[in-house]
């Protein structure tokens, strides 16, 4: 079994050496451990430091392309290197790399396809309140949408089986953490969590320049993936609610006009109700059309999976 630990990095020359040196090179059940660094257009000495620290493979983006793109590039490259298990970790030394054996154990035992490190955010004293409660709220939303009982949806310390790596394909331009969980459920991948250490960060996050901006982008990713993988349920529910709400003023008008004989007053109720019913019906139709597109996407993803499986 070959394990590849991949590290997306952007301007992390001060910390990446410590991360690489902390990665265990001998793990029970693993015949070979290799380190892959994916540099996202760093302006400092990240690449040079990573090579000197012992990274087995270093690839890079010509310009800063974002974490999601870099993550997917790393996954594809790790598969091409013959990885049986892929661990993704951060380059800022917040995760304890000696916990990698614990992270991959459920995959080695055949109990999971993806194992995510639970940072136990609610217990962290060094995480600022805005990020802490933003993480907790985001986790609740992702857990609801994905259908998993997830305690930490934003953790970047995760292990993926080869099967999971072949099936997942990130299209977000912000981060991969939420999207991969939503995709995993639709692709029948087993996800487990295990508690991990999460250290205090030195310096500012490269991903979260502002909490509000991060929340906005994360919600956009959640909505996009919900519509992509479960459009009929989402739009059907919205459309049905609009129709039901629209029927209320219509029935009100009917009762007042034909039962209480108030002379056809309150026509505004009919107009409002009709508009809501029409929009509700159109939303349901849009759900059907989106579902047809989603079915086509699933077929394309299955073809992509088989092509990647053949190549790896």
BELZIZI-V912500 format. One record per residue. N is the residue number from 1. RES is the residue in one small letter. PSI is psi in radians with two decimals (NA if undefined). NEAR is the number of other C-alpha atoms within 12 Angstrom. D_CENTER is the distance of its C-alpha to the mean C-alpha in Angstrom with 2 decimals. Layout:
BEGIN
n = (N N)
res = (RES RES)
psi = (PSI PSI)
near = (NEAR NEAR)
d_center = (D_CENTER D_CENTER)
END
This chain:
BEGIN
n = (1 2 3 4 5 6 7 8 9 10 11 12 13 14 15 16 17 18 19 20 21 22 23 24 25 26 27 28 29 30 31 32 33 34 35 36 37 38 39 40 41 42 43 44 45 46 47 48 49 50 51 52 53 54 55 56 57 58 59 60 61 62 63 64 65 66 67 68 69 70 71 72 73 74 75 76 77 78 79 80 81 82 83 84 85 86 87 88 89 90 91 92 93 94 95 96 97 98 99 100 101 102 103 104 105 106 107 108 109 110 111 112 113 114 115 116 117 118 119 120 121 122 123 124 125 126 127 128 129 130 131 132 133 134 135 136 137 138 139 140 141 142 143 144 145 146 147 148 149 150 151 152 153 154 155 156 157 158 159 160 161 162 163 164 165 166 167 168 169 170 171 172 173 174 175 176 177 178 179 180 181 182 183 184 185 186 187 188 189 190 191 192 193 194 195 196 197 198 199 200 201 202 203 204 205 206 207 208 209 210 211 212 213 214 215 216 217 218 219 220 221 222 223 224 225 226 227 228 229 230 231 232 233 234 235 236 237 238 239 240 241 242 243 244 245 246 247 248 249 250 251 252 253 254 255 256 257 258 259 260 261 262 263 264 265 266 267 268 269 270 271 272 273 274 275 276 277 278 279 280 281 282 283 284 285 286 287 288 289 290 291 292 293 294 295 296 297 298 299 300 301 302 303 304 305 306 307 308 309 310 311 312)
res = (x x x x x x x x x x x x x x x x x x x x x x x x x x x x x x x x x x x x x x x x x x x x x x x x x x x x x x x x x x x x x x x x x x x x x x x x x x x x x x x x x x x x x x x x x x x x x x x x x x x x x x x x x x x x x x x x x x x x x x x x x x x x x x x x x x x x x x x x x x x x x x x x x x x x x x x x x x x x x x x x x x x x x x x x x x x x x x x x x x x x x x x x x x x x x x x x x x x x x x x x x x x x x x x x x x x x x x x x x x x x x x x x x x x x x x x x x x x x x x x x x x x x x x x x x x x x x x x x x x x x x x x x x x x x x x x x x x x x x x x x x x x x x x x x x x x x x x x x x x x x x x x x x x x x x x x x)
psi = (2.24 2.22 2.26 2.16 1.99 2.47 1.71 2.36 2.47 1.95 0.98 0.66 -0.43 -0.42 -0.43 -0.51 -0.78 -0.65 -0.88 -0.76 -0.40 -0.27 2.15 2.36 -0.16 2.03 2.34 2.27 -0.12 2.22 -0.48 2.37 2.20 2.64 2.24 2.13 2.25 1.81 2.21 1.03 0.66 2.59 -0.10 -2.68 0.48 -0.84 -0.82 -0.77 -0.72 -0.76 -0.75 -0.51 -0.22 0.25 2.29 -0.54 2.35 2.08 2.88 2.70 2.47 -0.45 2.84 2.04 -0.01 2.76 -0.73 -0.83 -0.77 -0.69 -0.85 -0.66 -0.71 -0.71 -0.81 -0.72 -0.67 -0.69 -0.70 -0.38 -0.03 0.46 2.38 -0.52 2.43 2.22 2.23 2.28 2.89 2.77 0.11 0.11 0.38 -0.47 2.58 1.88 -0.31 -0.16 0.04 -0.76 -0.68 -0.63 -0.67 -0.16 -0.82 -0.53 -0.76 -0.58 -0.02 0.36 -0.20 2.73 -0.55 2.32 2.14 2.37 2.12 1.95 -0.08 0.99 -0.69 -0.30 -0.14 2.18 -0.37 -0.06 2.24 2.64 -0.72 -0.72 -0.69 -0.92 -0.45 -0.71 -0.74 -0.78 -0.78 -0.67 -0.72 -0.71 -0.84 -0.72 -0.70 -0.80 -0.77 -0.50 0.31 2.61 1.31 2.38 -0.37 1.63 -0.22 0.13 2.38 0.07 1.68 2.67 2.44 2.34 2.89 -0.70 -0.78 -0.76 -0.60 -0.58 -0.47 2.43 1.86 2.28 -0.14 2.66 0.20 -1.29 2.82 -0.27 -0.84 -0.75 -0.73 -0.58 -0.73 -0.74 -0.70 -0.73 -0.74 -0.41 0.27 0.76 2.41 2.18 2.28 2.81 2.64 2.42 2.40 2.79 2.49 1.86 2.85 2.37 2.44 1.98 -3.05 2.67 2.38 -0.44 -0.76 1.54 -0.53 2.44 -0.75 -0.77 -0.68 -0.76 -0.75 -0.78 -0.66 -0.72 -0.66 -0.74 -0.76 -0.82 -0.78 -0.77 -0.55 -0.80 -0.54 -0.68 -0.24 0.79 -0.70 -0.75 -0.81 -0.94 -0.58 -0.70 -0.80 -0.80 -0.75 -0.70 -0.73 -0.74 -0.81 -0.72 -0.70 -0.54 -0.43 -0.97 -0.49 -0.78 -0.61 -0.81 -0.74 -0.78 -0.78 -0.61 -0.83 -0.30 -0.77 -0.08 0.91 0.36 0.56 0.52 3.10 0.74 -0.39 -0.51 -0.70 -0.75 -0.85 -0.83 -0.73 -0.74 -0.77 -0.71 -0.73 -0.83 -0.65 -0.76 -0.73 -0.63 -0.69 -0.73 -0.73 -0.62 -0.74 -0.78 -0.73 -0.62 -0.64 -0.71 -0.71 -0.67 -0.74 -0.69 -0.71 -0.67 -0.73 -0.68 -0.62 -0.69 -0.77 -0.72 -0.78 -0.62 -0.80 -0.66 -0.71 -0.67 -0.33 NA)
near = (22 29 40 46 50 49 51 50 49 37 29 37 27 25 29 42 30 26 37 43 26 26 36 24 26 18 25 19 21 24 16 23 34 34 42 46 47 48 43 35 26 28 19 18 21 34 37 25 28 39 24 19 26 25 33 26 30 31 32 31 25 15 15 24 26 31 36 31 29 38 47 36 33 40 43 33 31 39 34 24 27 26 35 34 44 50 49 45 44 42 46 35 33 29 36 31 39 25 27 42 33 30 42 44 31 27 36 28 16 20 19 29 39 42 44 44 41 32 35 28 32 23 19 21 15 19 25 18 17 20 27 24 21 29 37 29 25 35 37 24 30 36 28 21 35 35 24 28 23 37 29 40 44 39 37 38 44 51 45 48 42 37 30 38 42 39 35 37 34 34 26 30 25 32 35 40 41 45 40 47 49 40 40 38 32 28 27 21 31 32 39 33 34 29 26 31 25 30 20 19 20 16 15 16 24 26 31 24 15 16 23 16 16 25 30 17 25 34 28 22 33 37 25 26 32 35 32 32 35 33 30 27 23 26 30 27 23 26 28 26 22 27 27 23 24 28 25 22 26 29 23 26 28 23 20 20 19 15 13 13 12 15 14 19 18 20 20 16 25 26 20 24 27 25 22 27 27 24 25 27 25 22 27 27 23 24 29 24 21 27 25 20 20 24 20 16 18 23 15 16 24 19 16 19 24 16 14 25 21 12 15 20)
d_center = (26.23 24.72 21.94 20.33 18.77 16.93 16.87 15.45 18.14 19.55 22.98 22.86 26.43 27.34 24.80 23.65 27.00 26.59 23.13 24.55 27.76 26.13 24.30 26.54 28.13 29.66 27.67 29.25 28.25 27.02 29.62 28.04 25.51 24.64 22.76 20.97 20.46 18.73 20.39 18.91 22.35 23.61 26.93 28.16 29.12 25.71 26.48 30.02 29.19 26.52 29.13 31.80 29.67 29.38 26.23 27.04 25.12 24.26 22.87 22.20 21.24 24.39 22.80 19.85 17.01 13.98 11.38 9.02 12.35 13.70 11.04 11.62 15.27 15.44 14.12 16.69 19.36 18.95 19.49 22.50 23.85 23.98 21.30 21.28 18.62 16.19 15.30 13.09 14.60 15.28 18.60 19.76 21.21 19.43 18.50 21.49 21.52 24.31 21.86 20.42 22.97 21.80 18.15 19.18 21.95 20.33 19.40 22.98 24.34 22.52 20.92 17.21 15.02 12.22 13.34 11.43 13.77 14.54 15.93 17.96 17.28 20.07 22.57 21.82 24.86 23.97 20.85 22.14 22.16 20.19 17.13 17.75 18.03 15.26 12.92 14.79 14.63 10.92 10.55 13.24 11.76 8.43 10.92 13.20 11.18 9.62 13.03 12.46 14.49 11.95 13.71 11.23 7.56 7.59 9.55 9.77 12.46 11.51 13.72 13.29 16.32 17.70 17.11 13.33 13.36 15.61 13.71 10.21 10.41 8.04 9.93 8.43 11.03 9.60 6.67 4.22 3.14 2.10 2.61 3.94 5.11 6.40 7.77 9.15 11.22 12.61 13.54 15.22 13.68 14.77 12.54 14.61 14.56 17.37 18.68 18.71 20.61 19.13 21.84 22.89 21.84 24.74 24.35 21.72 17.99 17.43 14.03 15.17 18.57 18.81 17.15 17.88 16.45 13.12 13.08 14.21 11.63 8.72 10.81 11.40 7.89 7.95 11.52 11.22 9.02 11.29 14.23 13.31 13.01 15.17 17.36 20.62 19.78 18.36 21.08 23.68 23.29 23.58 26.50 28.27 28.11 29.60 32.32 33.22 33.41 35.51 37.89 38.83 40.83 42.25 43.63 44.87 46.81 48.14 49.38 51.00 52.63 53.79 54.15 55.25 57.04 55.98 56.73 53.42 52.08 48.47 47.56 44.63 43.04 43.39 41.90 38.87 38.31 38.78 36.27 33.62 34.44 34.30 30.91 29.67 31.11 29.62 26.12 26.65 27.93 24.94 22.77 24.94 24.72 20.93 20.87 23.23 21.02 18.04 20.51 21.49 17.97 17.64 20.99 20.03 16.97 19.47 21.89 19.47 18.71 22.47 23.21 20.86 22.31 25.76 25.17 23.85)
END
